[in-house]
Amino acid sequence: EVVIDNLTYFEKAALQQEESTFSDYLKHPNKEELMIKLHGLIDNTRTKNIVTVLKALENKNYIHIGTSNAKLYQAMRKEFSITITDDGANKFYFGNSSITENEIKNIVKKSKKD
């Protein structure tokens, strides 16, 4: 068993995963600017709007959405003023949602403004 700073390797890995912020999930050359725009789009909004933003981010290859997103949603709840549930977000993301391509394109346009 490998010990690092009085923690085992696995304890340290688990701690690092718990400490992930939403921006850690983003792949963008200017995360700070993107985060400012995302706060304008996500803060205090509904699950459908949040998932629409996530789909727009994924379409632009700024984030990868896997099949297990509990940690991502946890990071989003910490970063933004939202109360999404994992099940609710997954239903919109992976289910037969009513999110249209136009809604995703509109989010992309909004994120380019300023």
C-alpha positions in Angstrom: 0.0 0.0 0.0 1.5 3.3 -1.1 1.2 6.2 1.5 1.3 9.8 0.3 1.1 12.6 2.9 -0.3 10.2 5.5 -3.1 9.1 3.1 -3.1 6.0 1.0 -3.0 6.4 -2.8 -6.7 5.5 -3.0 -7.7 7.9 -0.2 -5.9 10.7 -1.9 -7.5 9.8 -5.3 -10.9 9.8 -3.7 -10.3 13.1 -2.0 -9.1 14.7 -5.3 -12.3 13.5 -7.1 -14.5 15.0 -4.4 -12.7 18.3 -4.8 -13.3 18.7 -8.5 -14.9 21.9 -9.5 -17.1 22.4 -12.5 -14.3 24.2 -14.4 -12.2 21.1 -14.0 -14.5 19.3 -16.4 -14.2 22.0 -19.1 -11.8 21.9 -22.0 -11.5 25.5 -23.1 -8.5 27.8 -23.6 -10.1 30.5 -21.5 -12.0 28.8 -18.7 -12.3 31.9 -16.6 -14.2 33.8 -19.4 -16.3 30.8 -20.2 -17.3 30.4 -16.5 -18.5 34.0 -16.4 -20.7 33.4 -19.4 -21.9 30.1 -18.0 -22.9 31.7 -14.7 -25.1 34.1 -16.8 -26.7 31.1 -18.5 -27.0 28.6 -15.6 -27.4 30.5 -12.3 -30.9 30.1 -10.9 -32.4 28.3 -13.9 -34.4 25.2 -14.6 -33.0 21.7 -15.2 -34.0 21.8 -18.9 -32.0 25.0 -19.4 -29.0 23.6 -17.6 -29.0 20.4 -19.7 -29.4 22.6 -22.8 -26.2 24.4 -21.8 -24.4 21.1 -21.2 -25.5 19.8 -24.6 -24.2 23.0 -26.2 -20.9 22.7 -24.4 -20.6 19.1 -25.5 -21.4 20.1 -29.1 -18.5 22.5 -29.0 -16.3 19.8 -27.4 -15.8 21.9 -24.3 -17.0 19.1 -22.0 -17.5 15.3 -22.1 -20.7 14.0 -20.8 -20.5 10.3 -19.8 -23.1 7.9 -18.6 -22.2 8.5 -14.9 -22.4 12.2 -14.1 -23.0 12.3 -10.4 -19.7 14.1 -9.7 -20.3 16.6 -12.5 -23.8 17.5 -11.3 -22.4 17.8 -7.7 -19.7 20.2 -9.0 -22.5 22.1 -10.8 -24.6 22.4 -7.7 -21.6 23.8 -5.8 -20.6 26.3 -8.6 -24.0 27.6 -9.7 -27.1 28.5 -7.7 -29.1 25.4 -8.9 -31.0 22.5 -7.4 -30.9 19.9 -10.1 -31.1 16.2 -9.3 -29.0 13.6 -11.0 -32.1 11.7 -12.2 -33.8 14.9 -13.5 -30.7 16.0 -15.4 -30.1 12.5 -16.9 -33.7 12.2 -18.0 -33.3 15.4 -20.0 -29.9 14.6 -21.2 -30.3 10.9 -22.2 -34.1 10.6 -22.4 -36.4 11.6 -25.1 -36.1 15.2 -24.1 -37.8 18.2 -25.6 -34.5 20.0 -26.1 -34.2 21.0 -29.8 -31.2 21.7 -31.9 -32.4 25.3 -32.2 -32.3 25.7 -28.4 -28.8 24.4 -28.3 -27.8 26.7 -31.1 -29.4 29.7 -29.3 -27.3 28.9 -26.1 -24.2 28.8 -28.3 -25.1 32.2 -29.7 -25.8 33.6 -26.3 -22.4 32.4 -25.0 -20.6 34.2 -27.9 -22.2 37.6 -27.0 -20.4 40.3 -25.0 
